[in-house]
């Protein structure tokens, strides 16, 4: 079983030291988080709380995902890095291709693109991107990104993106793994059809077991059950070795150590985090 340290909302200036320490004590990787902007007033319901209210506020830190991963990769040698999760359909596909391809190179292929559709419609409205199209837009973007990561001249003629032959260089020497999130039926189908892994939003052992069974069935249906596949699942119950063993047998490959906010609050020292 692999373990990731999740680092949303913590002090940006401490990220490099936290990454060094995570590598020292044996974590598999570090995951940061993403919001492009955070409006003063959010009208969209938050899908992961009973009352629909997000726990975050505009002053909670969301440093640039790519800059911080590059900085953490520069001070480590073994750790993997991912996003949990990058709001992919909100962004420009060419900029994402250039940034992620570069990250794969400078991290020596330790970067994984953890992507999601996003829940905050307000954010999409501000960017001028149609919220209702985010699922189909994400699928098309993954197709395009993999073309760019393969290198050479690329062209694409789709519903959301249409461009002539062009090239983004340098390209990584291997494709960037893509992990997707989302627990709805369409999201799990998209993950099974397109992704190299799944990132859970925080699951009970029972719901994790159900998702693992669903993904296994769907991946077989799409003819992808022979390919490597990771499942990164944060459990909402206290850590328990027997539970980890059982879920590992069912296909769970990794879990997470939750953000420091939950045990230490928004502000804490490096020594407290260690």
C-alpha atoms as one frame of an Amber mdcrd trajectory, in Angstrom:
protein
   0.000   0.000   0.000   1.337   3.423  -0.970   0.696   6.580   1.031   0.473
  10.147  -0.214   0.751  13.300   1.892  -1.945  15.772   0.841  -0.933  19.412
   1.294  -3.818  21.771   0.377  -4.295  25.003   2.336  -1.005  24.888   4.223
   1.521  27.723   4.224   2.984  27.957   0.717   6.466  28.795   1.971   6.669
  25.505   3.896   5.896  23.200   0.967   9.489  22.415   0.047  10.439  21.468
   3.594   7.317  19.334   3.944   8.203  17.549   0.704  11.740  16.878   1.931
  10.419  15.435   5.170   7.720  13.378   3.419  10.423  11.764   1.317  12.607
  11.180   4.371   9.892   9.306   6.297   8.814   7.175   3.342   5.734   8.703
   1.738   5.175   7.661  -1.862   4.163  11.123  -3.007   2.749  14.569  -2.295
  -0.497  15.957  -3.676  -1.336  19.644  -3.844  -4.699  21.147  -4.778  -6.173
  23.653  -7.183  -8.640  26.438  -7.626  -7.984  29.034 -10.289  -9.823  31.799
  -8.452 -11.991  31.883  -5.369 -14.957  34.294  -5.498 -15.993  36.288  -2.455
 -19.475  34.790  -2.836 -19.882  31.172  -3.960 -23.356  30.153  -5.062 -22.534
  26.608  -6.225 -23.288  23.849  -3.689 -20.266  21.997  -2.387 -20.823  18.278
  -3.141 -18.855  16.875  -0.211 -20.666  18.385   2.781 -24.190  17.651   4.090
 -25.282  21.281   3.944 -23.653  22.077   0.596 -21.341  24.664   2.128 -17.660
  24.531   1.273 -15.263  24.560   4.232 -12.823  26.809   2.363 -12.831  30.581
   2.107 -11.126  32.963  -0.353  -8.078  33.534   1.876  -7.192  29.827   2.090
  -4.012  29.283   0.109  -4.128  27.754  -3.380  -0.651  28.418  -4.791  -0.047
  27.628  -8.437  -0.052  23.851  -8.784   2.721  23.657 -11.386   5.114  26.115
  -9.725   4.859  24.395  -6.356   5.307  20.903  -7.796   8.386  22.077  -9.688
   9.813  23.569  -6.481   9.139  20.409  -4.465  10.539  18.176  -7.208  13.747
  20.244  -7.201  14.464  19.430  -3.553  13.554  15.713  -3.668  14.695  12.679
  -5.621  12.103   9.945  -5.195   8.697  11.460  -4.362   5.902  11.406  -6.884
   3.779  14.529  -7.310   0.168  14.999  -8.316  -2.781  17.355  -8.022  -5.936
  16.546  -6.099  -7.412  17.748  -8.208  -6.603  20.157 -11.042  -9.748  21.695
 -12.550  -8.813  20.665 -16.062 -11.804  21.789 -18.197 -11.416  25.341 -16.916
  -8.013  25.713 -18.544  -6.322  26.302 -21.883  -5.218  22.920 -23.240  -2.020
  24.285 -24.840  -0.823  25.843 -21.590  -1.617  22.666 -19.650   0.265  20.562
 -22.219   3.342  22.778 -22.016   3.349  22.967 -18.212   2.729  19.274 -17.566
   5.184  18.097 -20.211   7.843  20.353 -18.721   7.070  19.086 -15.208   7.456
  15.494 -16.368  10.910  16.315 -17.741  12.310  18.305 -14.823  10.904  15.867
 -12.239  12.322  12.879 -14.162   8.848  11.443 -14.747   7.684  11.812 -11.147
   4.639  13.894 -12.108   1.057  12.615 -12.404  -1.804  14.780 -13.631  -4.627
  14.404 -11.110  -7.619  16.035 -12.759 -11.266  16.650 -12.039 -14.236  18.384
 -13.587 -14.673  20.952 -10.830 -17.740  21.660  -8.710 -17.712  25.458  -8.493
 -19.851  26.822 -11.327 -18.957  30.342 -10.206 -15.358  29.676 -11.228 -16.415
  28.573 -14.710 -18.658  31.622 -15.120 -15.735  33.894 -14.271 -13.518  32.136
 -16.814 -16.241  32.153 -19.458 -16.281  28.353 -19.807 -19.600  26.533 -20.037
 -20.034  24.505 -16.845 -22.362  21.963 -18.460 -19.686  21.006 -21.025 -16.968
  20.202 -18.518 -17.261  16.400 -18.772 -16.999  16.210 -22.560 -14.403  18.978
 -22.559 -12.245  17.034 -20.096 -12.386  13.889 -22.231 -11.291  15.803 -25.319
  -8.521  17.584 -23.425  -7.058  14.282 -22.219  -6.968  13.057 -25.812  -5.140
  16.212 -26.907  -2.703  16.188 -23.990  -1.631  12.649 -24.794  -0.985  13.694
 -28.388   1.273  16.531 -27.231   3.063  14.362 -24.650   3.925  11.910 -27.444
   5.869  14.659 -29.212   6.079  15.824 -32.799   3.511  17.658 -34.871  -0.058
  17.461 -33.593  -3.389  18.451 -35.080  -6.875  18.086 -33.698 -10.390  18.702
 -34.950 -12.967  18.205 -32.228 -16.031  19.737 -30.645 -14.196  22.108 -28.276
 -10.749  22.399 -29.866  -9.807  22.727 -33.505  -6.250  23.497 -34.548  -3.808
  22.797 -37.409  -0.511  20.962 -37.176   1.685  22.409 -34.449   4.229  21.290
 -31.906   4.926  21.880 -28.228   8.539  21.143 -27.392  10.156  19.684 -25.462
   7.952  16.663 -24.974   8.550  14.160 -22.158  10.152  10.836 -22.990   7.076
   9.030 -21.664   3.441   9.991 -21.378   2.179  11.618 -18.187  -0.140   9.355
 -16.163  -3.654  10.775 -15.720  -5.665  10.124 -12.574  -9.280  11.319 -12.550
 -11.659  12.006  -9.692 -15.416  11.953  -9.216 -17.739   9.310  -7.828 -20.813
   9.750 -10.042 -21.670   7.083 -12.603 -20.482   9.242 -15.564 -17.271  10.128
 -13.716 -16.431   6.494 -12.991 -17.121   5.547 -16.610 -14.841   8.336 -17.793
 -12.135   7.169 -15.403 -12.406   3.553 -16.506 -12.326   4.547 -20.181  -9.585
   7.166 -20.157  -7.539   7.262 -16.969  -4.558   5.527 -15.416  -5.944   5.930
 -11.913  -8.711   7.272  -9.682  -8.532   9.727  -6.772 -11.298   9.401  -4.199
 -12.933  12.384  -2.512 -12.810  10.762   0.956 -14.589   7.459   1.369 -15.874
   5.096   4.004 -14.424   1.599   3.627 -17.825   0.433   2.384 -18.118   3.089
  -0.331 -14.485   2.524  -1.306 -15.211  -1.163  -1.778 -18.214  -0.361  -3.980
 -16.187   2.016  -6.155 -13.368  -0.486  -6.550 -15.821  -3.139  -7.742 -17.456
  -0.693 -10.149 -14.149   0.447 -11.617 -12.986  -3.134 -12.033 -16.167  -4.022
 -13.906 -16.081  -0.900 -16.083 -12.416  -1.279 -16.978 -13.139  -4.843 -18.094
 -16.093  -3.568 -20.119 -13.851  -1.021 -21.869 -11.128  -3.607 -22.482  -8.635
  -1.834 -20.217  -8.459  -4.239 -17.276  -5.043  -5.496 -18.426  -3.450  -2.053
 -18.025  -1.842  -0.740 -14.820  -4.288   1.262 -12.707  -3.904   3.127  -9.418
  -6.574   3.985  -6.861  -5.751   6.691  -4.322  -8.413   6.610  -1.616  -8.540
   8.684   1.514 -10.588   6.861   4.134 -12.917   8.819   6.406 -12.440   6.272
   9.188  -9.389   6.011  11.488  -6.394   4.142  10.012  -6.756   0.403  10.460
  -4.339  -2.198   9.139  -6.970  -4.886   8.547  -9.104  -2.425   6.561  -6.121
  -1.426   4.433  -5.293  -5.073   3.779  -8.860  -5.921   2.788  -9.211  -2.943
   0.456  -5.777  -3.599  -1.029  -6.953  -7.073  -1.985  -9.966  -5.452  -3.659
  -7.791  -3.132  -5.755  -6.949  -0.134  -3.581  -3.316   0.754  -4.253  -2.831
   3.898  -2.147  -4.246   6.010   0.648  -3.537   9.499   1.949  -2.533  11.428
   5.009  -5.105  14.220   5.153  -4.221  17.946   4.995  -2.603  19.376   8.114
  -5.613  21.687   8.500  -7.678  18.870  10.015  -5.274  18.245  12.880  -3.381
  21.526  13.230  -5.596  24.234  11.730  -4.674  26.649   8.959  -1.451  27.876
  10.537   1.218  25.700  12.141   4.966  25.443  12.238   7.144  22.993  10.353
   7.988  21.338  13.651   4.269  20.848  14.374   3.780  19.260  10.962   6.684
  16.878  11.480
